[in-house]
Amino acid sequence: MKQMVEGSRINLKRNGTFEAEVYMNGELVWRRPGLPTREQAQLEADRQFDWLKHRR
C-alpha cells in the first residue's frame, strides 16, 4: 500500500463498517472506526483533517 503523506483514507472493514484515518507528515494522527457509511466516514475524516490543519 502506498504511504500517504497528508490527507484522509477510508477503509472498509470486514464487519461492513468503515474506518476513517487522517495522515499528516506521513504519520497516522487520527482514526475513527465503526462508521456505518463511506460518506459519513469521509465527512468525519475531512472535518478532522481541516481542524488539524488549522491548528498547525
DRENTOR-931309 format. One line per 5 residues: for each residue x, y, z of N, C-alpha, C. Coordinates in steps of 0.02 Angstrom, whole numbers. Atoms other than C-alpha are relative to their C-alpha. Layout:
<rs>
X Y Z X Y Z X Y Z | ...
</rs>
This chain:
<rs>
42 -59 0 0 0 0 45 62 0 | -39 -62 6 64 173 -45 -7 40 65 | 1 -40 -61 112 279 106 -28 69 -16 | 30 -65 9 8 435 123 40 52 39 | -37 -53 -33 98 597 164 -49 45 39
49 -43 -33 -53 706 203 -68 -9 -33 | 67 8 26 -239 677 184 -40 -50 41 | 43 48 -36 -377 555 231 -6 -64 -40 | 9 66 31 -407 372 195 -61 -32 33 | 58 36 -26 -567 270 214 10 -73 -15
-10 72 7 -554 83 244 -65 -36 15 | 57 43 -12 -694 -45 230 22 -58 44 | -18 53 -46 -688 -167 375 -43 -62 -15 | 35 63 14 -745 -350 370 -72 -2 26 | 68 0 -29 -898 -314 477 -47 47 -36
43 -43 40 -965 -193 346 1 73 20 | -6 -70 -19 -919 -33 436 62 30 -33 | -56 -36 29 -794 98 382 43 32 54 | -48 -31 -46 -639 168 467 30 60 -35 | -28 -62 27 -584 347 437 68 12 31
-67 -15 -24 -400 393 452 23 66 -29 | -30 -62 23 -306 558 438 75 -6 10 | -72 2 -2 -121 568 397 27 71 -9 | -36 -63 7 -5 717 419 74 -16 7 | -72 11 0 181 718 381 17 -75 -1
-13 71 6 172 533 339 -20 -43 59 | 19 37 -61 102 483 509 -75 1 10 | 71 3 -18 -70 425 561 -10 42 63 | 11 -44 -57 -134 562 677 -71 -5 28 | 69 6 -24 -319 518 692 -32 -60 -34
35 57 28 -426 363 669 -67 -7 35 | 66 13 -30 -611 329 696 -31 -60 -34 | 32 60 28 -678 153 668 -75 -1 13 | 70 14 -15 -857 92 662 -51 47 -31 | 48 -45 33 -937 220 546 -43 -40 -50
45 43 38 -1090 150 456 2 8 -77 | -2 -10 73 -1067 228 281 65 32 -20 | -60 -31 27 -923 281 171 -6 76 0 | 11 -72 1 -1000 454 155 11 31 69 | -8 -26 -68 -1007 479 343 74 -3 21
-70 7 -16 -829 415 361 41 55 -34 | -36 -52 36 -767 536 228 -13 69 30 | 18 -63 -31 -860 681 308 38 10 66 | -37 -4 -64 -783 643 479 74 11 -12 | -71 -7 15 -609 625 405 17 70 -26
-12 -67 27 -622 787 306 -5 53 54 | 10 -48 -55 -686 881 458 61 -1 47 | -58 6 -45 -544 815 568 63 26 -34 | -59 -23 36 -413 849 434 2 76 -2 | 3 -73 1 -470 1030 415 15 29 68
-12 -24 -68 -470 1054 604 74 -5 18 | -71 10 -15 -294 983 620 44 48 -40 | -39 -47 40 -228 1090 476 -2 71 28 | 6 -68 -28 -293 1249 559 36 6 67 | -35 -2 -65 -209 1203 724 75 3 -8
-73 0 10 -35 1192 647 30 68 9
</rs>
